[in-house]
Amino acid sequence: MPVFQAWMRIVDGLGSARIAGRGRRTLVWTSHRIGLSPMTEAHAIGSVVVLVAASIFFAFALYSARTGAHSGILMRLRIGVVGITAAQLALGALLYANGERPAESLHILYGVVALAAIPLAATFAFEAPPKARAGALAAGAGLMLAMIWRLWVTGGG
């Protein structure tokens, strides 16, 4: 099943339950009832974390490209986004090693491209002025977001 569908199953697995006598509702985690392995759950949740981190980085890179400000913060965000993506890729490799294959083999290629997009953009713009460097990083983040979408589409098993 695609990671997006796995994520939706996890969200659907969240149910509401009454707290005794108070009438309030709270969310109860019920993922063990929907048949996903803990690693698959972690990979599904990680994909959302990577998407959010990449989206924030993309927006901040666009802002920095327009204004030329905060290039130091942008570089630290870049390291964070690449680190989170590398952790997600490692978890996907563990899933693959455990026999849980994606629906399409291109999923693996898209994962590698998503991980490499921002570092390659940083390499190409290494000596550029801050605005141009931020623009290149925004382009790399845009490519990464496109790859994340393709990862969600091709991840099913």
C-alpha positions as CSV (number, residue, x, y, z in Angstrom):
1,M,0.0,0.0,0.0
2,P,1.3,3.5,-0.7
3,V,2.8,5.3,2.2
4,F,0.1,7.9,1.9
5,Q,-2.6,5.2,2.2
6,A,-0.7,3.8,5.2
7,W,-0.7,7.2,6.7
8,M,-4.4,7.6,6.1
9,R,-5.1,4.2,7.7
10,I,-3.1,5.4,10.7
11,V,-5.2,8.6,10.9
12,D,-8.3,6.5,10.5
13,G,-7.1,4.3,13.3
14,L,-7.3,7.2,15.7
15,G,-10.5,6.8,17.5
16,S,-12.3,8.8,20.1
17,A,-13.0,7.5,23.6
18,R,-14.8,9.0,26.6
19,I,-12.8,9.7,29.7
20,A,-14.8,8.1,32.5
21,G,-17.6,10.4,33.7
22,R,-16.3,13.6,32.3
23,G,-17.8,13.5,28.8
24,R,-14.6,14.8,27.2
25,R,-13.1,13.0,24.2
26,T,-9.5,12.1,23.6
27,L,-7.7,10.4,20.8
28,V,-6.7,6.8,21.2
29,W,-3.9,5.2,19.2
30,T,-5.3,2.1,17.6
31,S,-2.6,1.3,14.9
32,H,-2.2,-2.2,16.2
33,R,-5.7,-2.9,15.1
34,I,-5.2,-1.9,11.5
35,G,-2.4,-4.3,10.7
36,L,0.6,-2.1,10.0
37,S,4.1,-3.0,11.3
38,P,5.7,-0.5,13.6
39,M,8.4,0.2,10.9
40,T,5.7,0.8,8.3
41,E,4.0,3.2,10.7
42,A,7.3,5.0,11.4
43,H,7.9,5.3,7.6
44,A,4.4,6.7,7.0
45,I,4.8,9.2,9.8
46,G,8.3,10.1,8.7
47,S,7.1,10.8,5.2
48,V,4.8,13.5,6.6
49,V,7.6,14.9,8.8
50,V,9.9,15.1,5.7
51,L,7.1,16.8,3.7
52,V,6.5,19.4,6.4
53,A,10.3,20.0,6.8
54,A,10.8,20.3,3.1
55,S,7.9,22.7,2.7
56,I,9.1,24.9,5.4
57,F,12.6,24.9,3.9
58,F,11.2,25.7,0.5
59,A,9.2,28.6,1.8
60,F,12.1,30.0,3.8
61,A,14.5,29.5,0.8
62,L,12.1,31.5,-1.4
63,Y,11.9,34.3,1.2
64,S,15.7,34.3,1.5
65,A,16.1,34.4,-2.3
66,R,13.9,37.4,-2.5
67,T,15.3,39.3,0.4
68,G,18.9,38.0,0.7
69,A,18.5,37.7,4.5
70,H,19.1,34.9,6.9
71,S,21.5,32.8,4.8
72,G,23.0,31.3,8.0
73,I,19.7,30.1,9.2
74,L,18.9,28.7,5.7
75,M,22.2,26.7,5.8
76,R,21.3,25.2,9.2
77,L,17.8,24.4,8.0
78,R,19.3,22.7,5.0
79,I,21.3,20.4,7.3
80,G,18.2,19.5,9.3
81,V,16.1,18.8,6.2
82,V,18.8,16.6,4.7
83,G,19.3,14.8,8.0
84,I,15.6,14.0,8.4
85,T,15.4,12.9,4.8
86,A,18.4,10.6,5.3
87,A,16.8,9.1,8.3
88,Q,13.6,8.4,6.3
89,L,15.7,6.9,3.5
90,A,17.5,4.6,6.0
91,L,14.1,3.5,7.5
92,G,12.9,2.7,3.9
93,A,16.1,0.7,3.3
94,L,15.4,-1.3,6.5
95,L,11.9,-1.9,5.3
96,Y,13.2,-3.1,2.0
97,A,15.7,-5.4,3.7
98,N,12.9,-6.9,5.8
99,G,11.0,-7.8,2.6
100,E,8.5,-4.9,2.4
101,R,8.9,-3.7,-1.1
102,P,7.4,-0.6,-2.7
103,A,4.8,-1.1,-5.5
104,E,7.2,0.3,-8.1
105,S,11.0,0.1,-8.2
106,L,11.1,3.8,-9.2
107,H,10.2,4.5,-5.5
108,I,13.9,3.8,-4.6
109,L,15.2,6.1,-7.3
110,Y,12.8,8.9,-6.2
111,G,14.0,8.5,-2.6
112,V,17.7,8.9,-3.7
113,V,16.8,11.9,-5.8
114,A,14.8,13.5,-3.0
115,L,17.8,13.1,-0.7
116,A,20.3,14.4,-3.2
117,A,18.3,17.4,-4.5
118,I,19.2,20.0,-1.8
119,P,22.9,19.0,-1.4
120,L,23.4,19.1,-5.1
121,A,21.7,22.5,-5.3
122,A,24.0,23.7,-2.5
123,T,27.1,22.4,-4.3
124,F,26.1,24.2,-7.6
125,A,25.6,27.5,-5.7
126,F,28.5,27.2,-3.3
127,E,30.3,30.4,-4.3
128,A,27.2,32.3,-5.3
129,P,25.9,35.4,-3.5
130,P,23.3,34.8,-0.8
131,K,20.3,35.6,-3.0
132,A,21.4,33.3,-5.8
133,R,22.4,30.5,-3.3
134,A,19.0,30.7,-1.7
135,G,17.3,30.6,-5.1
136,A,19.3,27.5,-6.0
137,L,18.3,25.9,-2.7
138,A,14.7,26.8,-3.3
139,A,14.9,25.1,-6.7
140,G,16.4,22.0,-5.0
141,A,13.7,22.0,-2.4
142,G,11.1,22.3,-5.2
143,L,12.6,19.2,-6.8
144,M,12.6,17.5,-3.5
145,L,8.9,18.3,-3.0
146,A,8.1,16.9,-6.5
147,M,10.0,13.7,-5.6
148,I,8.1,13.4,-2.3
149,W,4.9,13.5,-4.2
150,R,6.2,10.7,-6.5
151,L,7.3,8.7,-3.5
152,W,3.8,8.8,-2.1
153,V,2.4,7.7,-5.4
154,T,4.8,4.8,-6.0
155,G,5.3,3.5,-2.4
156,G,2.4,1.0,-2.3
157,G,3.1,-2.6,-1.7
